[in-house]
Amino acid sequence: MGVDIEDLLDLDREAKEKILESVKNTEIPKRAKKYIERYEDIGGERSRFLWRWGWDLLTAREPGFVLSTVSNDMTEEVAQVKIAHPPTAKGRGHAHSVRGGLIC
């Protein structure tokens, strides 16, 4: 069971601030940061907050984008793959660079 976008939009100010604070405090593992640095090296521009938000969504379960079939001990590994090989713009599999961005 997940959270619908309508549920997130209907949150009160305190709940929204709690989510923002959680994202601000999210630490991206060193091994995933290397892909962010590669993205920046080729000219990509995204704020670190956006990367932390994406990482939080990729590793969170409620709400988040982790499939229920992914075991807890593999959550970060799967998130790292999503950062390193994001979907292509046309949605035909995964790109072999970080040019596509974190969340597509």
C-alpha positions in Angstrom: 0.0 0.0 0.0 1.4 3.4 -1.0 0.5 7.0 -0.7 -1.4 8.8 -3.5 -0.2 12.2 -4.7 -3.5 13.6 -3.5 -2.6 12.4 0.0 0.7 14.3 -0.1 -0.9 17.5 -1.4 -3.5 17.4 1.4 -0.9 17.2 4.1 -0.9 20.1 6.6 2.1 22.5 6.8 3.7 20.7 9.7 3.7 17.3 7.8 5.1 19.0 4.7 7.9 20.6 6.7 8.7 17.3 8.3 9.1 15.7 4.8 11.3 18.7 3.7 13.5 18.3 6.8 13.9 14.6 6.2 15.1 15.3 2.6 17.5 18.0 3.8 19.0 15.5 6.3 19.2 12.7 3.7 22.8 11.5 3.1 23.7 10.1 -0.3 26.2 7.2 0.1 29.7 7.9 -1.3 29.4 5.2 -4.0 26.3 6.9 -5.4 27.8 10.4 -5.2 30.4 9.4 -7.8 27.5 9.2 -10.4 26.3 12.6 -9.4 29.8 14.0 -9.8 30.0 12.4 -13.3 26.7 14.0 -14.2 28.0 17.4 -13.1 31.3 16.8 -15.0 29.5 16.4 -18.3 27.6 19.7 -17.6 24.5 18.5 -15.8 23.1 20.9 -13.3 20.8 19.8 -10.4 20.7 21.1 -6.9 22.0 18.8 -4.2 18.6 19.1 -2.6 17.0 17.6 -5.7 19.6 14.7 -5.6 18.8 14.1 -1.9 15.1 14.2 -2.6 15.5 11.7 -5.4 17.6 9.4 -3.2 15.1 9.7 -0.4 12.3 8.6 -2.8 14.4 5.8 -4.3 15.1 4.3 -0.9 11.9 5.1 1.0 9.1 2.6 1.2 6.1 4.7 2.4 5.9 6.8 0.3 8.6 6.0 -2.2 9.5 4.2 -5.4 10.8 0.9 -4.1 9.0 -2.1 -5.4 7.8 -4.5 -2.7 9.8 -7.3 -4.4 13.1 -5.5 -3.5 14.3 -6.8 -0.2 15.3 -4.3 2.5 19.0 -5.2 2.3 19.0 -4.5 -1.5 17.2 -1.1 -1.3 20.4 1.1 -1.6 21.9 -1.1 -4.3 18.8 -0.8 -6.4 18.7 3.0 -5.9 22.3 3.3 -6.9 21.6 1.4 -10.2 18.7 3.8 -10.8 21.1 6.8 -10.4 23.8 5.2 -12.5 21.5 3.9 -15.3 18.3 6.0 -15.4 15.6 5.2 -18.0 16.2 6.7 -21.4 14.0 9.6 -22.5 11.9 7.3 -24.7 11.4 4.8 -21.9 13.1 2.0 -23.8 15.3 0.5 -21.1 18.1 2.2 -19.4 20.8 4.6 -20.6 24.4 3.8 -20.0 25.3 7.2 -18.6 23.9 9.6 -16.1 22.8 12.1 -18.7 19.1 11.1 -18.4 18.9 12.4 -14.8 17.8 10.8 -11.6 14.1 10.7 -12.0 12.6 10.2 -15.4 
